[in-house]
Amino acid sequence: MIPYLSERENSIEQVNEMCLHLFDLWCESRSVVPLTHLLRGWPLTNSEPEALRRLGNALRDLRRQHLHDAKSHWSQELCELSDCVEDLLALSSLSTWAATSA
């Protein structure tokens, strides 16, 4: 991560790196279903909450449909990525709320 970026920008960069890693994994293994889900929300067109929400929804759907794949080598990475996106969305909501109530 680049040290002079804000914490939010670093988090967005981390999400992109994690998505790229999963993309590579799923391409190599020809895992079409996870790829389809990922590509519904990634690559991020920007770092606005709507783009993050779209990615978060795609990841949530994938996790729901593949709960039986808990022993899969990518399930932990998928959970971590999903958690990062949810954290970013929560911070965006707090920032928006703080800006409107000020």
C-alpha positions as CSV (number, residue, x, y, z in Angstrom):
1,M,0.0,0.0,0.0
2,I,1.1,3.5,-0.7
3,P,1.9,5.4,2.6
4,Y,0.7,8.8,1.6
5,L,-2.9,7.7,0.7
6,S,-5.7,8.2,3.3
7,E,-6.8,5.2,5.3
8,R,-9.9,4.9,3.1
9,E,-7.9,5.0,-0.1
10,N,-5.5,2.3,1.3
11,S,-8.6,0.2,2.1
12,I,-9.9,0.6,-1.4
13,E,-6.5,-0.4,-2.8
14,Q,-6.5,-3.4,-0.5
15,V,-10.0,-4.4,-1.7
16,N,-8.8,-4.1,-5.3
17,E,-5.7,-6.3,-4.6
18,M,-7.8,-8.9,-2.9
19,C,-10.3,-8.9,-5.8
20,L,-7.5,-9.3,-8.3
21,H,-6.0,-12.2,-6.4
22,L,-9.4,-14.0,-6.3
23,F,-9.9,-13.2,-10.0
24,D,-6.6,-14.8,-10.8
25,L,-7.3,-17.8,-8.7
26,W,-10.7,-18.4,-10.3
27,C,-9.4,-17.8,-13.8
28,E,-6.7,-20.4,-13.3
29,S,-9.1,-22.9,-11.9
30,R,-11.8,-22.0,-14.4
31,S,-14.3,-21.4,-11.6
32,V,-17.0,-19.7,-13.7
33,V,-19.6,-19.2,-11.0
34,P,-17.4,-17.3,-8.5
35,L,-16.0,-15.2,-11.4
36,T,-19.5,-14.3,-12.5
37,H,-20.3,-13.1,-9.1
38,L,-17.1,-11.1,-8.7
39,L,-17.5,-9.4,-12.1
40,R,-20.9,-8.1,-11.1
41,G,-19.2,-5.7,-8.8
42,W,-15.5,-5.5,-9.8
43,P,-13.5,-3.9,-11.1
44,L,-14.6,-0.9,-9.2
45,T,-15.4,2.0,-11.5
46,N,-14.9,4.4,-8.6
47,S,-14.7,4.3,-4.8
48,E,-18.2,5.7,-4.2
49,P,-20.5,3.9,-1.8
50,E,-22.7,2.7,-4.7
51,A,-19.8,0.8,-6.4
52,L,-18.8,-0.7,-3.0
53,R,-22.4,-1.7,-2.3
54,R,-22.6,-3.4,-5.7
55,L,-19.4,-5.4,-4.9
56,G,-20.6,-6.2,-1.4
57,N,-23.9,-7.5,-2.7
58,A,-22.1,-9.7,-5.3
59,L,-19.8,-11.1,-2.6
60,R,-22.7,-11.7,-0.2
61,D,-24.6,-13.6,-2.9
62,L,-21.5,-15.7,-3.6
63,R,-21.0,-16.5,0.1
64,R,-24.6,-17.5,0.5
65,Q,-24.6,-19.8,-2.5
66,H,-21.3,-21.5,-1.5
67,L,-21.6,-22.0,2.2
68,H,-21.0,-25.7,1.6
69,D,-17.5,-24.8,0.2
70,A,-16.2,-23.7,3.6
71,K,-13.2,-26.0,3.1
72,S,-12.4,-24.4,-0.2
73,H,-9.0,-22.7,-0.4
74,W,-10.5,-19.4,-1.3
75,S,-13.4,-19.2,1.2
76,Q,-11.3,-17.5,3.9
77,E,-10.1,-14.9,1.4
78,L,-13.7,-14.3,0.2
79,C,-14.8,-13.7,3.8
80,E,-11.9,-11.3,4.4
81,L,-12.7,-9.4,1.3
82,S,-16.4,-9.2,2.1
83,D,-15.6,-8.0,5.6
84,C,-13.3,-5.2,4.2
85,V,-16.1,-4.1,1.8
86,E,-18.6,-4.0,4.6
87,D,-16.3,-2.0,6.8
88,L,-15.8,0.5,4.0
89,L,-19.5,0.8,3.5
90,A,-20.1,1.3,7.3
91,L,-17.5,4.1,7.3
92,S,-19.1,5.7,4.3
93,S,-22.5,5.6,6.0
94,L,-21.0,7.2,9.1
95,S,-19.3,9.9,7.1
96,T,-22.5,10.7,5.2
97,W,-24.5,10.8,8.4
98,A,-21.9,13.1,10.1
99,A,-21.9,15.5,7.1
100,T,-25.7,15.7,6.9
101,S,-26.2,16.3,10.6
102,A,-23.5,19.0,10.9
